[in-house]
Amino acid sequence: MLKVGIVGVGQFGQNHARILSQSDKCKFVGLYDKDKKRADEVVLRIDAKSFPDFDSLLDECDALVNVVTTISHYELSKKALEKGIHVFIEKPITSELWQAEELVKMADERNLKIQVGHIERFNPIVLEMEDKIEKPIFLECHRIAPFTPRGSDVPVVLELMIHDIDLILSFVKSEVKQINASGAGVMTKSIDIANARIDFEDGAVANVTASRISMKRSRKLRIFQKDGYFSMDFQAKKVTHIKKSKNLYKVLPKIMLGKYDGIDTKDVVDVVEVDASNRKKDALTLELESFINAVEADINPIVDGYAGTRTLKVALEIVNKIDKK
């Protein structure tokens, strides 16, 4: 059974540790955090082992879950790869593009797996709809939240918007043509609110907004394609799929002539409501199990190092566009 350890048990890392400690998919060897007091508190709650240093944790691992602050992703992941250890890295993959590219190269040379923690790929509503999304024309994303100190060490583009960038890049099978962006720092010296327009070579356009200074929390995505559109609510885990009705072409001649009598909305569109909130496993559990399975089956992770690097490249370009204004 795959031996998995975790480095970094802050607010988010504790959730990873809890899931791994309860998993029957791997052997959870334990954790390391530079804050010994915090590590001791976590191991008492989940009945796990705390290692005195990072190297001793690596000595016991086949795979590492890296949930430290972004600025340390590169250093710790590189050390693990050098020791022949597969790595799950929380998003973003690194803070600098060259670091991500180097980690991916190292993993390829050693036949090791890198998975990046873009958790929305495992959101139940995405799993329900991903096979129905074909050649999007226009995508609109809003991801807003009240301010919290956690995550404010990086721009909101790398903290929140990057989730939607990853989803967009997974849905649109085309290269990025042009990016325009604007934003500002309000609570911090970094970017706290941002909007970006991403144009693709195939003509698709994505409009993405992220804010960490809002009064409420909301995570929504709308995707328009030729046969209809999807309205996704990530918090509620619900999606509305509106598509052309099978009866549309029967009533289309009347519509073209301006004769609307006797035509019902159901003759024009089909509305399908999907509620995925009752799924047994949450996105984080599915994400970690996907990583474990990729290592054990020797298959490519759903969100591999290349996907994480491409997403980071777009995110950093958005940051650069804003910083130059």
Secondary structure as GFF3:
##gff-version 3
##sequence-region A 1 325
A	DSSP	beta_strand	3	7	.	.	.	ID=ss1
A	DSSP	alpha_helix	13	22	.	.	.	ID=ss2
A	DSSP	beta_strand	27	32	.	.	.	ID=ss3
A	DSSP	alpha_helix	36	46	.	.	.	ID=ss4
A	DSSP	alpha_helix	54	58	.	.	.	ID=ss5
A	DSSP	beta_strand	63	66	.	.	.	ID=ss6
A	DSSP	three_ten_helix	70	72	.	.	.	ID=ss7
A	DSSP	alpha_helix	73	82	.	.	.	ID=ss8
A	DSSP	beta_strand	86	90	.	.	.	ID=ss9
A	DSSP	alpha_helix	97	109	.	.	.	ID=ss10
A	DSSP	beta_strand	114	117	.	.	.	ID=ss11
A	DSSP	three_ten_helix	119	122	.	.	.	ID=ss12
A	DSSP	alpha_helix	124	129	.	.	.	ID=ss13
A	DSSP	three_ten_helix	130	132	.	.	.	ID=ss14
A	DSSP	beta_strand	138	144	.	.	.	ID=ss15
A	DSSP	alpha_helix	156	156	.	.	.	ID=ss16
A	DSSP	pi_helix	157	161	.	.	.	ID=ss17
A	DSSP	alpha_helix	162	171	.	.	.	ID=ss18
A	DSSP	beta_strand	176	184	.	.	.	ID=ss19
A	DSSP	beta_strand	193	200	.	.	.	ID=ss20
A	DSSP	beta_strand	205	211	.	.	.	ID=ss21
A	DSSP	beta_strand	218	225	.	.	.	ID=ss22
A	DSSP	beta_strand	228	233	.	.	.	ID=ss23
A	DSSP	beta_strand	238	244	.	.	.	ID=ss24
A	DSSP	alpha_helix	248	256	.	.	.	ID=ss25
A	DSSP	alpha_helix	265	268	.	.	.	ID=ss26
A	DSSP	beta_strand	269	275	.	.	.	ID=ss27
A	DSSP	alpha_helix	283	297	.	.	.	ID=ss28
A	DSSP	alpha_helix	305	323	.	.	.	ID=ss29
###
